[in-house]
Amino acid sequence: MKILVVAATAMEIAPFIAQQNNVEVLITGVGAPACMYKLTQHLLTQQYNMVIQAGIAGTFKNSIALGDTVLVKNDVFADLGIYERDQFFTLFEKGFIAADEQPYKNGWLHNHYNIDVNLPWVNAITVNTVSDQITQTNLFLKKFDADIETMEGAAFHYVCLQQQIPFLQLRSISNYVGERVKTNWKIKESITSLNHHLQQIITQLQSTPL
Ligand SMILES: O=C(O)c1cccc(C(=O)CC[C@H]2O[C@@H](n3cnc4c(=O)[nH]cnc43)[C@H](O)[C@@H]2O)c1
C-alpha cells in the first residue's frame, strides 16, 4: 500500500520522520491555501492508496482531553461565508453552493472511508484565523457544533475528495479553542500521542491486503 503522510509543520510529525519508515511525507505549511496548493500539486504527479493528514488541533469540547487523538469524519471551511447585519451566513445558507454539490455532503466535507481503530471519529471546522475572541468561538460552536478546530483539515478533505483518493485526518488535541497562552497548550503530549497513533495506523494499513 502506497501511503502519503501530510502535515502542516515538520515539528508535528518529527518523531515519525525520524523513524524513516519508507512512507512519503509532504509538509504543506500552515493554513488552507498552502495545504490545497501543495497537496494538489503533489497528487497530480504521484499516486497513493491512502493519504493521511496528521497534526495537532484545538477542541471546543470539555469531554475531549488535551493529548487525546481523534479521527475526523466531517470538516468544513467555517469562515467561508458572508457577514450581513452582524450575522454570519455560510455559502450554503446564501445559496452559492448546494449542500450536496460535489464534493460536499449535507454541507460537510465527509470522509466515507472507515478504519478499524480504537479512536473516536469527530467533526471538525477549519478556520483561516485562529482567535482568542469568545464571540468567534461561540459563533462557530453555535453554527457547526464541531468537536475540534484546525487550519487545514477542510482543505485536505476537499482535495482528497476531488481527487477521489482514500484519506484519513488524524489529529491530537493540544489546546482548547480560544486559548492563546501557549504555556497552557499540551504540544509535547499531543505530538507524542499523534505520532504513536500515526505509526499504529500505518502498520495496520500496510498489513491490510489492497
Ligand atoms: O509552538 C510550538 O512549539 C508548536 C509546535 C508544533 C506545532 C505548532 C503549531 O502551532 C501548529 C499549528 C497547527 O496547529 C493546528 N492548531 C492547533 N490548535 C489549533 C486551534 O486551536 N485552532 C486552529 N488550529 C489549531 C493548526 O492546524 C495549525 O496548522 C506549534
The ligand as an ORCA input file, in Angstrom:
! r2SCAN-3c Opt
* xyz 0 1
  O       4.761     26.336     19.400
  C       5.148     25.187     19.165
  O       6.045     24.608     19.795
  C       4.462     24.406     18.109
  C       4.868     23.101     17.832
  C       4.220     22.380     16.836
  C       3.151     22.968     16.138
  C       2.764     24.260     16.452
  C       1.632     24.893     15.768
  O       1.241     26.000     16.066
  C       0.984     24.108     14.712
  C      -0.061     24.917     14.027
  C      -1.174     23.988     13.603
  O      -1.910     23.565     14.697
  C      -3.266     23.474     14.393
  N      -3.979     24.031     15.539
  C      -3.624     23.801     16.829
  N      -4.509     24.367     17.659
  C      -5.436     24.984     16.902
  C      -6.601     25.745     17.220
  O      -6.974     25.949     18.387
  N      -7.306     26.234     16.182
  C      -6.942     26.010     14.899
  N      -5.837     25.303     14.565
  C      -5.095     24.782     15.547
  C      -3.453     24.190     13.060
  O      -3.934     23.281     12.141
  C      -2.072     24.699     12.669
  O      -1.629     24.288     11.426
  C       3.412     24.995     17.419
*
